[in-house]
Amino acid sequence: MSVLVYTENWDGKFKKSTFELLSYGKKIAQDMGVPMYVLSFGEIANDELEKLKNYGPDKIFKAIEGFDQLDNEVYASAISQAAEKLDATMVIFAQDNVGNAIAGRVAARLKAGMIAAVSALPISYDPFIIKKKIYTNKVFGHIKVNANIKVLSLSKNTFEVIENPSSAEIETIALDLPTAKTKVESTDKVTGKLLLTDAELVVSAGRGLKGTENWGMIEELAQTIGAATACSRPVSDEGWRPHTEHVGQTGKIIAPNLYIAIGISGAIQHVGGISSSKCIVAINKDPDAPIFEVADYGIIGDAFKVVPELIDALK
Ligand SMILES: Cc1cc2nc3c(=O)[nH]c(=O)nc-3n(C[C@H](O)[C@H](O)[C@H](O)COP(=O)(O)OP(=O)(O)OC[C@H]3O[C@@H](n4cnc5c(N)ncnc54)[C@H](O)[C@@H]3O)c2cc1C
């Protein structure tokens, strides 16, 4: 038996979420008394793979050829084959675009029980019961899985990074890949702008900003700290900002390290999309605004005065 963690790299680099994932997988492997194996696909420098050794793997397996197209079937087939070869009874993904697309397919192939968006270590292993967020993060569910093999995807920012240096070897794993059915002909990369769902820092503003003409200071604050920008739904409904920036129950669900909410009241539908943020800072002139109930830090004040002062201080 083993725990298998699938790691994703971005242009050959791992992110903090990868190390969270390994720390989580290691704790489960220790609880189960089995090894943790790590899987990496595609072109990546050995120096970068070496970084994974800090988080306790017993072995790191890599496969390079055949992963240049993000074809779900190729990835799902490869991960399932690796799980079978390594006798994995627990396969762990990050809950991100890739995890969402592939984890379910792997679970179907392995005839496993699939639990998406888990947010803590298992409550018990026999029977297997684990906690996950449900109803747009409003409540926790305790999910029991009877299947022998489990596939989990871990919500971002729900587990700490724990260093656990190991002397794991890096080995190439031979996999029989199917032919990719899809081919990406070209990609248009948005440059100079952070993808909201990937961003570690997010500056977000709401109707308190009064109009599109006042977003200059929001963008400046975001640029100053290297954050992505987001907004509440009425803001995108009014056309002040694009719909791609709207967060909440009907928008994007994000979990950055820092979420700064400016002139946002904190309606339950908004909070549903941001409540997994590690630290929430609210700036609002109304001391009774519900956003202060979920904020870790609050500034009661006029955004038009506070934000420029904040930018000056940060600069
Ligand atoms: C089915 C459904 C789904 C929804 N989905 C979403 C969703 O996904 N995301 C979402 O965001 N909303 C959603 N909503 C809307 C939600 O209920 C709220 O209406 C919305 O979040 C409010 O946006 P807001 O906080 O920007 O505006 P408001 O509620 O108008 O709040 C503006 C805030 O700005 C403060 N303010 C005003 N002037 C200043 C100033 N100068 N300085 C500092 N603070 C100031 C005010 O005190 C106030 O708290 C949904 C609603 C429904 C019914």
The ligand as an SDF file (V2000), in Angstrom:
LIG
                    3D

 53 58  0  0  0  0  0  0  0  0999 V2000
  -28.6320   34.3350   -5.7700 C   0  0  0  0  0  0  0  0  0  0  0  0
  -27.6420   35.4150   -5.4870 C   0  0  0  0  0  0  0  0  0  0  0  0
  -26.3130   35.2020   -5.7910 C   0  0  0  0  0  0  0  0  0  0  0  0
  -25.3650   36.1920   -5.5410 C   0  0  0  0  0  0  0  0  0  0  0  0
  -24.0590   35.9430   -5.8430 N   0  0  0  0  0  0  0  0  0  0  0  0
  -23.1240   36.8770   -5.5080 C   0  0  0  0  0  0  0  0  0  0  0  0
  -21.7410   36.6430   -5.7370 C   0  0  0  0  0  0  0  0  0  0  0  0
  -21.3320   35.5880   -6.2590 O   0  0  0  0  0  0  0  0  0  0  0  0
  -20.8620   37.5910   -5.3690 N   0  0  0  0  0  0  0  0  0  0  0  0
  -21.2420   38.7780   -4.7940 C   0  0  0  0  0  0  0  0  0  0  0  0
  -20.3690   39.6040   -4.4900 O   0  0  0  0  0  0  0  0  0  0  0  0
  -22.5470   39.0230   -4.5910 N   0  0  0  0  0  0  0  0  0  0  0  0
  -23.4990   38.1310   -4.9280 C   0  0  0  0  0  0  0  0  0  0  0  0
  -24.8030   38.4060   -4.7290 N   0  0  0  0  0  0  0  0  0  0  0  0
  -25.1700   39.7680   -4.2840 C   0  0  0  0  0  0  0  0  0  0  0  0
  -25.0240   39.9480   -2.7790 C   0  0  0  0  0  0  0  0  0  0  0  0
  -26.2240   39.5360   -2.1320 O   0  0  0  0  0  0  0  0  0  0  0  0
  -24.7700   41.4160   -2.4330 C   0  0  0  0  0  0  0  0  0  0  0  0
  -25.8170   42.1910   -2.9460 O   0  0  0  0  0  0  0  0  0  0  0  0
  -23.4470   41.9340   -2.9920 C   0  0  0  0  0  0  0  0  0  0  0  0
  -22.3870   41.0820   -2.6180 O   0  0  0  0  0  0  0  0  0  0  0  0
  -23.1860   43.3300   -2.4500 C   0  0  0  0  0  0  0  0  0  0  0  0
  -22.0850   43.8710   -3.1120 O   0  0  0  0  0  0  0  0  0  0  0  0
  -21.2290   45.0210   -2.4170 P   0  0  0  0  0  0  0  0  0  0  0  0
  -20.7720   44.5670   -1.1000 O   0  0  0  0  0  0  0  0  0  0  0  0
  -20.2270   45.4660   -3.4140 O   0  0  0  0  0  0  0  0  0  0  0  0
  -22.2840   46.2150   -2.2960 O   0  0  0  0  0  0  0  0  0  0  0  0
  -23.0960   46.7670   -1.0770 P   0  0  0  0  0  0  0  0  0  0  0  0
  -23.8240   45.7170   -0.3610 O   0  0  0  0  0  0  0  0  0  0  0  0
  -23.8780   47.9170   -1.6030 O   0  0  0  0  0  0  0  0  0  0  0  0
  -21.9860   47.2850   -0.0660 O   0  0  0  0  0  0  0  0  0  0  0  0
  -21.1770   48.3780   -0.2970 C   0  0  0  0  0  0  0  0  0  0  0  0
  -20.3240   48.5710    0.9670 C   0  0  0  0  0  0  0  0  0  0  0  0
  -19.4320   49.6240    0.7550 O   0  0  0  0  0  0  0  0  0  0  0  0
  -19.3340   50.3930    1.9380 C   0  0  0  0  0  0  0  0  0  0  0  0
  -18.9150   51.7290    1.5320 N   0  0  0  0  0  0  0  0  0  0  0  0
  -19.6270   52.6780    0.8600 C   0  0  0  0  0  0  0  0  0  0  0  0
  -18.8720   53.7650    0.6290 N   0  0  0  0  0  0  0  0  0  0  0  0
  -17.6550   53.4960    1.1770 C   0  0  0  0  0  0  0  0  0  0  0  0
  -16.4580   54.2250    1.2750 C   0  0  0  0  0  0  0  0  0  0  0  0
  -16.3350   55.4660    0.7330 N   0  0  0  0  0  0  0  0  0  0  0  0
  -15.4200   53.6710    1.9120 N   0  0  0  0  0  0  0  0  0  0  0  0
  -15.5010   52.4280    2.4560 C   0  0  0  0  0  0  0  0  0  0  0  0
  -16.6190   51.6840    2.3980 N   0  0  0  0  0  0  0  0  0  0  0  0
  -17.6800   52.2210    1.7610 C   0  0  0  0  0  0  0  0  0  0  0  0
  -20.7020   50.3500    2.5350 C   0  0  0  0  0  0  0  0  0  0  0  0
  -20.6310   50.5840    3.9350 O   0  0  0  0  0  0  0  0  0  0  0  0
  -21.1310   48.9280    2.2090 C   0  0  0  0  0  0  0  0  0  0  0  0
  -20.8040   48.0310    3.2610 O   0  0  0  0  0  0  0  0  0  0  0  0
  -25.7730   37.4330   -4.9820 C   0  0  0  0  0  0  0  0  0  0  0  0
  -27.1110   37.6410   -4.6650 C   0  0  0  0  0  0  0  0  0  0  0  0
  -28.0390   36.6520   -4.9170 C   0  0  0  0  0  0  0  0  0  0  0  0
  -29.4770   36.9030   -4.5590 C   0  0  0  0  0  0  0  0  0  0  0  0
  1  2  1  0
  2  3  1  0
  2 52  2  0
  3  4  2  0
  4  5  1  0
  4 50  1  0
  5  6  2  0
  6  7  1  0
  6 13  1  0
  7  8  2  0
  7  9  1  0
  9 10  1  0
 10 11  2  0
 10 12  1  0
 12 13  2  0
 13 14  1  0
 14 15  1  0
 14 50  1  0
 15 16  1  0
 16 17  1  0
 16 18  1  0
 18 19  1  0
 18 20  1  0
 20 21  1  0
 20 22  1  0
 22 23  1  0
 23 24  1  0
 24 25  2  0
 24 26  1  0
 24 27  1  0
 27 28  1  0
 28 29  2  0
 28 30  1  0
 28 31  1  0
 31 32  1  0
 32 33  1  0
 33 34  1  0
 33 48  1  0
 34 35  1  0
 35 36  1  0
 35 46  1  0
 36 37  1  0
 36 45  1  0
 37 38  2  0
 38 39  1  0
 39 40  1  0
 39 45  2  0
 40 41  1  0
 40 42  2  0
 42 43  1  0
 43 44  2  0
 44 45  1  0
 46 47  1  0
 46 48  1  0
 48 49  1  0
 50 51  2  0
 51 52  1  0
 52 53  1  0
M  END
$$$$
